Amino acid sequence: AAACTRQLIGQLSAENLAALFGTSARRLNALFKATCGVTVHDYVRSTRMGYAMHLLTHTDMAIINVAVESGYVNPANFATAFRQYSGLTPSVYRQCNRSNI
């Protein structure tokens, strides 16, 4: 399941989805935002962050591996994006929200 999620998250972009639907990324974003209230990029980011938060609180996976599993190639980019999204670094988030593993 994790491999499928990682594969799907890694491929989600307005450009890739637009190509699948035979439209432009601009048009897809406009339709997506009108329907869902967020852009494709914001949806993908939210999905990645939700998955990362799950991994951080429910596994002992190293943060670098959480970054990769969540669709980030560069762990530093993941840490920055995570902090912007949650207000906490991944390690602090894990400490504050840890479940009993």
PyMOL commands that set and color helices and strands:
alter all, ss='L'
color gray80, all
select helices_A, chain A and resi 2-11+14-21+25-36+40-58+63-69+75-86+90-97
alter helices_A, ss='H'
color red, helices_A
deselect
rebuild
show_as cartoon
